[in-house]
Amino acid sequence: MSADPPLDPARIFDALERREVDHVTVGGLAVGVWAYERATKDTDIVVPDNAPDNDLRLRAALTELDAQPLALEAPGAAALGIRWEPTGEVQRWQTAGGVLDVLRRPEGAAPYPELRARALRTELFGAPTWVVSRDDLIAMKLAAARVQDLLDLEALLHPGNTEPLRARLRARDRDRLAGESEPAELGQPVDPCEHQVDLLRRVLAPTAHADELEVELVRRARELRGASDERIGALTDQPMPAIPESVERVAAGVAEAAREIEAAERYEFTLVRDRDRIPVWRRRERGEIAGRLDHATGRVDQLQSTAEDGVDLLRARVRELDDWWTESAKQAVEAIAGRRERYRRDREQLAERVRHAPERPSGYITELIGERPTAPAREDWDRAARSIEAYVGRYTDGGELQPPERPDRSQRGAWERMSRSVDQLGIKPPELADRTRDTGPDLGL
């Protein structure tokens, strides 16, 4: 084995997989899964403590990787706060796949069974592994609070990194509000609570409650399918509790302090290097550098204090999120589920009217497009009748077919669908004004 093999996580993961080593990947590689890809010098895994059989499998994998223990003087060990103990909570190995850190009971981590249960099964560099969950990784970064951890926290808490998941969840929420075999003229459902739920998902992202929220929303939606209209009405009128402030800004402030610490420490190191290069008899030059060094060291201390205060505030905000979940989550879930169920029932009734609009057209339909013709012109007429009924039933009161003044995206789409279908009959409906401003979805609150 070479003295310093390059980092090759796939080789390590393949060995762990072949030997069936129970593990969870953490550290920089996990940050790359949940936030952003960054340089890292090693592969970090957590293994269960007090698991002799797994330790034997781990030993076999290490043998396969030609692993050798790294002493205390290993590069970066001191910065990581690692004290070398062959049976300690952290073991660092030089392997054929690069440096491997094996951790037991890392600071801020949940007990291993919980850590493993929430981990994501995926592939990294083409090799299978288990990656720590996003909220568990955030908890570990908050506990460690080194400079790199603070930079990682900003990325992990940035809303852009959860947007792909939240987009999938928003689409799933809308799909659940649609009925079976709905007329196409109804268009896509509009979640009346989309804004509040999306905000909750962002706010709760640093905690395990983000997953609990999804479970509770699905459970309560299922239960309310059989509730009375009176019960749904009461829940619809129930106010939403105030949603706590997100921790994103606090995390960004802490990360900025961390970046300043990095720059200040580099300057401090430069001064130390310059001082050590000057002969001792050139006292004046050494004295000038010593003065600048004292100032630089003071600046580093000041920035570290600022960062520590920010971390304390960040931890406090996360605890506040836990408190909010305990005190207000049930009320929030009830209000959201009630509004969604009311919307679903109203949409179900409208779908029935739209479906039968050609056979039982309302007066505003025949006023605009005349009586239902005989075949073969009936198909286009039927489509227009359904489009008119869908628009009127959803957006107007009393059948007024005037273009909306400031339509949101959903209403604009419904009007344009209706206009196209009516135009197929050679009839021109009133024009929809060309508005560049999109006012967002009608949340129906």
N, C-alpha and C positions, 0 to 999 in steps of 0.2 A: 504494500500500500504506500502511495506517495506520502510525503511529509505533510502536505497540506492540500488534500483533494478539494476540488470545487464543490460548491453546494449543489446537491442533486436530490431534492426531496422525493422525486419519484422512486429512486432506488431505495430510499429508506421506507417509504410507504409500501412498496412491493414486498420488502422483507417482513414488515409488520403484518401485512395481509397474509402472506404464505404461512407465517407462524401463528396466525390467529391471535395476535396480541390485542387485548382490549385497550383502546386508547382514544383520546380526543385531541385533535390538533388545535393549538392556540397560537398566540404570538403574531408575528408579522404576516405569516401565511394566512392566518384566519382573517386578519384585517383586509388582506387582498380579496377575500371572498365577499365580505360585507361592506367594504367601503372603497378602498383604492389600492392599487398595486404599488408597493414601495419596496425598496431594497431591504434585504434582511440577510444577516450573516449565518443564520442557523435555522434548524427546524425545531420547533417546540411542541412537545406532546405532554399531556397529563395522563397518568396511569392510575388505576385504583390502588389505594393503600391497603396493606394487610391482605394481599391476594397472592399467596405463594405460587399457585398454579400459573397465574398470569406472569409472575416474575420469572418463572422458569421459561415460559415461551418468549418473554422479552430477552432473556439471556441468550436464548438460541438465535434470535434475530440479530442481536448485537454481535454474536460470534460470526454469523453469516456476513455481517457488514465489516468484519475485521476491526471492531471497535476497540479503542484504547481510551482509558479515562484521562481527562485533561486536568492538570494540576491547578492550584489556586491562581497561579500566574498566567493562566490561559487568557488570551486577548479578550477583553470585554467582560471577564468574569467579575472583576471588582466593581465595574460600573453597574453590573446587574445585581450587585449585592449578594453574590453567591459565595458561600463558604463551603469549600470542598469537603464533603464527608461521603465516603463510599456508600453508606446506608442512610444518608440524610434525605431531606425533602427535595433537593435538586441534585441531579447528576448530569455532568456534562461529558460528552464522549466525542472523540474524533473518529469518524467512520469513513467508509469508502464513499458515502454519500454526503460528506461534509459534516459540520458540527451538528450534534443532536443534543438537545437539552431534554431530560426526562424529569418531569415535575410530579410531586405528590403534594396534595393539599396546598396549592398555590394561594397566595393571599387574595381575598375577595371572591374566591370561587365557591360555588355551592358544593355540597357533598357529591362525590363522584357519581353515584347512581342518578342523581338529578341532572348533573352536567351531561352525562351520556344520553339520558332519555330525551333531552332537548336538542342534542347535537344533530347536525345536518349530514346525511350520508351523501357524499359527492365524490368527484374525481378532481385531483389537483395534479397538474402536469401529466395527465393520463393515467394516474394511479389512484386506486380507491382509498378513501380515508373517511374518518368522521371529523367534522369541523364544529367547533364550539358554537353555540347559538349566539346571535347578535347581542341579546340582552345579557347573557352570561359574560361575553367578552367585554362589554361595557363595564360591568361590575368589577371585573378583574383589572381593567385599565384604571378605573377610579381608585381602586385600592392601592395599586402600584404607584401611580402618579409621578412617574419619571418624565423627563422632557418628551421623549418619543411617545409615551403613553398619552400625554396631553395633546399632542398633535394628532394622534390616532383618534382620540375622543371627538375632536372637532369633525373629523371625517365620518366617524360612525354615527354621529348625531345629526349630520347635515341632511335636510329633508330630501335632497336630490338623490341620495343613496337608497332611500326607501320608496321613491316614487314608482319604480317599476312594479314593486310588490303592491303598493297601494292602488296603482292603475288596474292591476288584475283583480284586486278585491272590489274595486268600484264596479267593474264590469260584471263580476259575479253577483254583487248586490242587485244590480239592475235586472239581471237574468232571473233572479228569484222573485222579482215583482211581476214578471210576465206570466200569463196563463198559458195553458196548452192550446195549440191550434188557433192562436189569435189571428184576426184579420191583419194582413200586412199594412192596411191603411192606418192602423193605430200607431205605427212607428215604435221606436224603442222606448221602454219605460224610463221615467225620470224619478230617481230616488229622492223623495222629499227631505231626506236627512243626510244627503251626500256630503254637504259641507261640514256639518257637525261631526259625522263619523270619520271623515278624512282628517279633521283636526285632532280628534281623539287618538287616531292611530299615530299621528306624528308626535303628539305629546307623550303618549304612553310607550313610545319606542324604546326608551332606555330601561324599561322594566319588563318583568315577565307578564305583567297585566295586559300587554298588547295581545298575546295569544289568548288570554282569558276573555278578553273583550269579544274576540271572534266566536269563541265557544258559546258565550252567554247570548250574543245576538242571534245566533242560529237556533239555540235552544228555545229562547223566548218567542221567536217568530213561529216556530213549530207549534208551541203551546197555544198561541193566540189564534191559530186557524179555527179553533172550535169555540172561541169566546163569543159572547153576545155582542150585538151592535152597541148596546148601552155601555158595556165594558170597554169596547174599543173607543167609543166616544170619550169616556172618562180619561183614558190613557192619552188620547190625542190632545186633550186640554191640559194635561199635566205639564208643568214647565220643565224645561231642561235645566239641570244644575249648571252653574258657571264652570266652564272648562278651565283648568289651571294653565298658567303660562308655560310655554315650552322652555326647555333648558338649552336650546340651540344657541341663543345669544351668549349665555354664560359660558358655554363650551368654547365659542369662538373667541371670547375675551381671554380665557385661560390659554388657549392655543397661541394667541398673539404674544402673551407673556412668555410662553415657552420658546417661541421663535426668537424673542429678544434675548432670552437667556442663552440660547445657542450662539448668537452673534457675540454677546458679551463674553462668554467663556472662550470663544475663539480668540478674541482680542486679548483676553487675560493670558491665554497660553502663549500668544505671540510675544507679549511683554516678558514673560518668564524666560522664554527661549532667548530673547535679545539680551536680557540681563545676564544670563549664564554665559553668554558668549563674550562679555566684556571682562577683561582682566580685573582682578580685585584692586590693583593699584590705580585704576582709573575711577577714582571714587566719585568724582563729580557726575560723570555719565551714568554710573550705576545708581547714584542718588536720584537723578532725574527720572530714570526708569522706575526706580522703587516708588517714587511718588505717584507716577501714573499707574503703577501696578496696584498701589493701595486704593486709588480711586476706582480702578476697574473692578477690584475685588468687592469694594463696597457696592458698586452698581450691580454686580451679580447677586450679592446678598439681598439687595432691595428687590430685584426682579423675582428672585426665588420666593421672597416673602409675599409678593403680590400674587404669584402663581399659587402658592399654598392657600392664600385667602380665597382665591377663585375656586380652587378644588373643594375647599370646605363649603363654599356656597353651592357648588354643583352637587355635592353630596346631600346638602340640606334640601335642595330642590327635588332631588330624586326621592328623598324620604317624604316630602310633601305629596308627591305623586302617589306613593303607597298609601298615605293617609286619605287622599282624595278617593282612591279606589275603594277603600274600606267604607268610607262614609257616603259616597255619592254614586258609586257605580250602578247600584240597583235602580236608582231613580232614573239615571241616564238611559240605561238599557230599556226600562219600561217605556219611557217617553219615545225613544227611537222605534221600538218594536210596535208601539201603538200607532204611530204616524204611518209607518210602512204598511201595516195591516189595513188601515183605513184607505190608503192609496190603492192597495192591491184589490180590495173589494170594489171600490169605485171603478177601477179599471176593468174589473171582471164584468160589472153591469154595463159599462160602456161598450165593451167588446160584444156583448149580446145584442145591443141596439145596432151597432155597426154591422154585425153579421146579417141582421134581418132588415136593414135599411132598404134594400131593393124591393122586398115584398111589402114592407109597411113604411113607405117614405113619409117623412114629416112634411109639413107645408113649406118650410123654407127650402127643402130639396126640390120639390116640384116647381116652386116659384122661380128657382134659378135655372133648372135644366129641363123643366117640363115633365110630362108624364112618361112613365116607363114604356119604351118602344117594344116592338116585337123583334124577334131574331131577324137578321144577324147583328143589328146595332145594339142589342141589349147588353152585351158584355162590357162595352165602354161605358154605357150609362150606369150599369150596376157598380162599376169601379168608382165612378164619380160620386154616386149616391153614398157609398161607404166612406169615401174621403170627406165629403161634406159633413156627414154625421159624426165622424171621428173628430173633425176640427171643432164643430159646434159644441159637441158634448164635452169637450175637454177645455175649450178656451173661451166660449161665449155664453152669454145668458140671454136666452130668448131667440136664438137663431139669427143674430145680427152678423151679416157676412161682410164686414168692412175690414180692410187690412189693419193689423194691429199697429199702434203708434210706435212702441219700443219693444219689439219682440225679442224674447230670449232665443237661444239656439234651437231649442225644442219646438217652440211655437213657430219660428220661421220655417223649420223643416215641414211642419204639419201644413202650414199655409201653402208652401210651394208644392207639396204633394197634391193637395186639393186643386190648386190652380192648374197643374199639368193635366190632371184627370178631366177637369172641366173643359180645358182647352181642346182635348181630344174630340169633344162634341161640337167644336166650333163656337164655343161660348167664351167670352173674355171676362173673367172675374176682375174685381178691382185690383189695381196694381199694388204690390207691397213696396213700400218705400225702401230705397237702398240706404241702409244704415250701416256705417262702418263700425260702430261700437257694439260689441256683444255684451249684453248685460248678464250673461251666465244663465244657469238653469233656474227655472221657477221651482223653488223648494217647497212651496205650498205650506209655509209655516205661518 
